[in-house]
Amino acid sequence: MKEFTLNKKDQKKIIKAIQEAERNTSGEIRVHIDADPAPNHLEVAVAVFHSLKMSETRDRNGVLFHVSPKDHNFTIIGDIGIDAVTPDDFWDEIRDVVIKKFKKGKYVKGLVKGIEMAGFALQKHFPYQDDDQNELPDEISWG
């Protein structure tokens, strides 16, 4: 498997995907890349979610794509507003598509596709409203 790297062009593609996805939903999508391995990725993703203030959106509809390249791990989590109106397996298909692309070394394509899917899936429950504001930065965060 090729090494996980994101050059400036790759980062711009991911940010553009976030911006396009957020045009269809009031949901807020972030991507975080963690440099360090972790014993519990879900715990780390939840901590990152809160440190990025993702639980402070108006509708509690933030989504975090958490990538840990050294552990070959990808976690996707949503805030309680999403969990309250979606089934337990809501993220499974998106996670599976992203991981399938990652296994082929297509990291940017995996993230972009997952972001597109998340935006589309959120649109049903959290459609874009005229008064929506971009509540969280669209750029990739690093840890």
C-alpha positions in Angstrom: 0.0 0.0 0.0 1.4 3.4 -0.9 2.2 5.9 1.8 -0.5 8.4 2.9 0.5 11.8 1.8 -1.5 15.0 1.0 0.2 17.7 -1.1 -1.3 21.2 -1.5 -3.2 20.1 -4.6 -4.7 17.1 -2.8 -5.6 19.3 0.2 -7.4 21.8 -2.2 -9.4 18.9 -3.7 -10.6 17.8 -0.3 -11.4 21.3 0.8 -13.4 21.8 -2.4 -15.3 18.6 -1.8 -16.2 19.8 1.7 -17.4 23.2 0.4 -19.5 21.6 -2.3 -21.0 19.1 0.1 -21.9 21.9 2.5 -23.8 23.7 -0.3 -26.5 21.0 0.0 -26.7 20.6 3.7 -26.5 22.6 6.9 -24.2 19.9 8.2 -20.6 20.8 8.8 -17.8 18.4 7.6 -14.2 18.4 8.8 -11.2 16.2 8.0 -8.5 15.6 10.6 -5.3 13.7 9.9 -3.6 12.3 13.1 0.2 11.7 12.8 0.4 9.5 15.9 -0.8 5.9 16.3 -3.5 5.4 18.9 -4.8 2.5 21.0 -8.4 3.6 20.6 -9.3 5.4 17.5 -12.9 6.1 18.4 -11.8 7.8 21.7 -9.2 9.9 19.8 -11.8 10.9 17.1 -14.3 11.9 19.8 -11.6 14.0 21.6 -10.6 15.7 18.3 -14.3 16.3 17.5 -14.7 18.3 20.7 -11.3 20.0 20.4 -12.4 21.3 17.0 -15.6 22.6 18.6 -17.7 20.4 16.3 -20.3 19.9 19.0 -21.0 23.6 19.0 -22.9 23.9 15.7 -26.4 25.2 15.8 -28.1 21.9 14.8 -25.4 19.7 16.3 -24.8 18.2 12.8 -21.0 18.2 12.6 -19.3 15.2 10.9 -15.6 14.3 11.4 -13.6 12.2 9.0 -10.7 11.1 11.3 -7.7 9.5 9.5 -4.8 7.8 11.3 -2.4 6.8 8.5 0.2 5.1 10.7 -2.5 2.8 12.0 -4.3 2.5 8.7 -7.4 3.6 10.4 -10.4 5.7 9.3 -13.2 6.7 11.6 -16.3 8.8 10.8 -18.5 10.2 13.5 -21.4 12.6 13.6 -22.8 14.8 16.4 -25.9 14.0 18.4 -28.2 16.0 16.1 -27.4 13.5 13.3 -27.5 10.4 15.6 -31.0 11.5 16.8 -32.6 11.3 13.3 -30.6 8.5 11.5 -30.2 4.7 11.9 -27.3 3.2 13.8 -25.7 2.1 10.5 -25.9 5.5 8.9 -22.2 5.9 8.4 -21.4 2.3 7.5 -21.7 2.6 3.7 -19.6 5.8 3.6 -16.9 4.3 5.9 -16.8 1.1 3.7 -16.4 3.1 0.5 -13.6 5.3 1.9 -11.7 2.3 3.3 -12.0 0.4 0.0 -10.4 3.4 -1.8 -7.7 3.7 1.0 -6.8 0.0 0.6 -6.0 0.8 -3.1 -3.9 3.7 -2.1 -6.4 6.2 -3.4 -6.6 8.4 -0.3 -7.7 11.6 -1.8 -10.4 9.9 -4.0 -11.6 8.0 -0.9 -11.9 11.2 1.2 -13.6 13.2 -1.6 -16.1 10.4 -2.3 -16.8 10.0 1.4 -17.4 13.7 1.8 -19.7 13.8 -1.3 -21.6 10.8 0.2 -21.9 12.5 3.6 -23.2 15.7 2.1 -25.8 13.9 0.1 -26.8 11.7 3.1 -27.1 14.7 5.4 -29.2 16.7 2.9 -32.2 14.6 3.6 -32.2 15.4 7.4 -30.4 18.7 7.3 -31.1 20.5 4.0 -29.3 23.7 3.3 -31.3 26.8 4.5 -31.0 30.4 3.2 -29.8 31.5 6.6 -27.1 28.8 7.0 -23.7 30.0 7.9 -20.4 28.1 7.6 -19.9 27.5 11.3 -16.6 25.6 11.1 -13.5 26.0 9.0 -13.3 23.8 5.8 -9.6 23.2 5.9 -8.0 20.0 7.0 -6.8 19.9 10.6 -3.6 18.0 11.6 -2.6 16.4 14.9 
